[in-house]
Amino acid sequence: MKAVLQRVTSASVTVDGSTIGAIDGGLLVLLGVQSGDESGDLDYVVNKTLGLRIFADEAGKMNRSVVDIGGSVLVVSQFTLYGDARKGNRPSYGDAARPEVAAPLIDTVVERLLSLGAEVATGRFGADMAVELINDGPVTISLELV
C-alpha cells in the first residue's frame, strides 16, 4: 500500500462537474493498493494519517497531528501510485491491485478513519476525478507499506 499525504488548507474532488468531496484544512491522502495488500495492512496508513505531526504548533514547529488541529482528511484512490515507468514511456500498473480487491480496502481505510473520530471526505473509486488542492507549506509525505 502506498499513500501520499499532503498538508492542505483546502482540497476537493470533482466528478462530472460536481464536487463529491471537500475539506477546508487537513490532509489530502492519495491512496494506492498493491496486489497482496490485506485489511490488516491498513492500520499503518490509518495510524500514520491520524498521528503524523506535520502541522505547526504555537512556536511554528511541526508538532501537531491532523487530530490535534481538528482537521479533516480527504481520501482519494489512486492506482497510478503503482505506475512503473522504468522501462519505455508507458507506465505499467501490474503491481496495482485489481479494482475488486482495491475498492473494499480503500473503503476499509475510510471506515477505520471514521471509527477513530476523523472527519473524512472521499473521491469515487474508478471515476475520472479532478482533484484540486492548496498544498500548505508545501508539506508532502510518502508512506509505503513494505
C-alpha positions in Angstrom: 0.0 0.0 0.0 1.2 3.5 -0.9 -0.1 6.8 0.4 0.9 10.3 -0.4 -0.2 12.7 2.3 -0.4 16.4 1.5 -1.0 19.0 4.2 -3.6 21.3 2.7 -5.5 24.4 3.5 -8.3 23.1 1.3 -8.9 20.2 -1.1 -11.7 18.9 -3.2 -12.5 16.2 -5.7 -15.0 16.7 -8.6 -16.6 14.1 -10.8 -18.6 15.1 -13.9 -18.6 18.7 -12.8 -20.0 18.0 -9.3 -17.9 18.3 -6.1 -18.3 15.0 -4.3 -15.8 15.5 -1.5 -14.1 18.6 0.0 -12.2 19.7 3.1 -11.2 23.1 4.4 -8.0 22.0 6.1 -6.1 18.9 7.0 -4.7 16.1 4.8 -5.3 15.0 1.3 -4.5 11.3 1.1 -3.8 9.8 -2.3 -4.1 6.1 -1.7 -2.9 3.2 -3.8 -3.4 -0.5 -3.1 -0.9 -3.1 -4.2 -1.6 -6.7 -5.2 -1.3 -8.8 -2.0 -2.4 -6.0 0.4 -4.9 -7.1 3.0 -7.1 -5.4 5.5 -4.6 -6.0 8.3 -2.1 -3.9 6.4 -4.2 -0.8 6.6 -3.6 0.1 10.2 -0.2 1.5 9.4 -1.7 4.0 6.9 -4.6 4.9 9.2 -2.4 5.4 12.2 0.2 7.5 10.3 -2.5 9.6 8.7 -4.0 10.5 12.1 -0.7 10.6 14.0 1.8 12.3 11.8 2.9 15.6 13.5 3.2 17.8 10.4 1.1 20.8 11.5 2.6 23.8 13.2 2.2 24.4 17.0 2.3 27.8 18.7 6.0 28.0 18.2 5.7 27.3 14.4 7.3 23.8 14.7 5.7 20.8 13.1 4.4 19.2 16.2 0.7 18.7 15.8 -1.3 16.0 14.0 -4.4 16.4 11.9 -6.4 15.2 15.0 -4.7 17.9 17.2 -5.7 20.7 14.9 -9.3 19.4 14.3 -8.5 19.0 10.6 -10.2 16.7 8.1 -9.0 14.0 5.7 -9.8 13.7 2.0 -9.1 10.2 0.8 -8.7 9.7 -3.0 -8.0 6.3 -4.5 -5.0 6.4 -7.0 -3.8 3.2 -8.6 -1.3 5.2 -10.6 0.9 5.4 -7.5 1.9 1.9 -8.6 2.9 3.0 -12.1 6.2 1.5 -13.1 7.9 3.7 -15.6 11.4 2.2 -15.5 11.1 0.7 -19.0 9.7 2.6 -22.0 7.4 5.5 -21.9 4.1 3.9 -21.0 3.9 3.0 -17.3 2.9 -0.5 -16.3 0.3 -0.9 -13.5 0.9 -4.6 -12.9 1.6 -4.1 -9.2 -1.7 -2.3 -8.5 -4.4 -4.4 -7.0 -7.4 -5.2 -9.2 -10.4 -3.0 -8.6 -12.4 -5.7 -6.9 -9.6 -6.0 -4.3 -8.6 -2.4 -4.0 -12.0 -0.8 -3.6 -13.0 -2.7 -0.5 -9.6 -2.0 1.1 -9.9 1.7 0.4 -13.4 1.7 1.9 -12.0 0.0 5.0 -9.4 2.7 5.4 -12.2 5.3 5.3 -14.3 3.3 7.8 -11.3 3.0 10.2 -10.6 6.7 10.0 -14.2 7.5 10.7 -14.3 5.0 13.6 -11.4 6.8 15.2 -13.3 10.1 15.0 -11.8 11.7 11.9 -13.9 13.9 9.6 -13.4 12.2 6.2 -14.4 13.1 2.7 -13.7 10.8 -0.3 -13.4 10.7 -4.0 -15.2 8.0 -6.1 -13.3 4.8 -6.8 -12.7 4.2 -10.5 -14.1 7.6 -11.6 -12.2 10.2 -13.6 -11.7 12.7 -10.8 -10.4 16.3 -10.8 -8.6 16.9 -7.6 -7.9 20.5 -6.5 -5.8 21.4 -3.5 -3.8 24.1 -1.9 -0.7 22.4 -0.5 0.2 24.1 2.8 3.9 24.5 3.2 4.2 22.7 0.9 4.3 19.5 3.0 4.1 16.2 1.3 4.9 12.8 2.9 5.1 9.5 1.1 4.2 6.3 3.0 4.7 2.8 1.7 3.8 -0.4 3.5 6.6 -2.8 2.7 
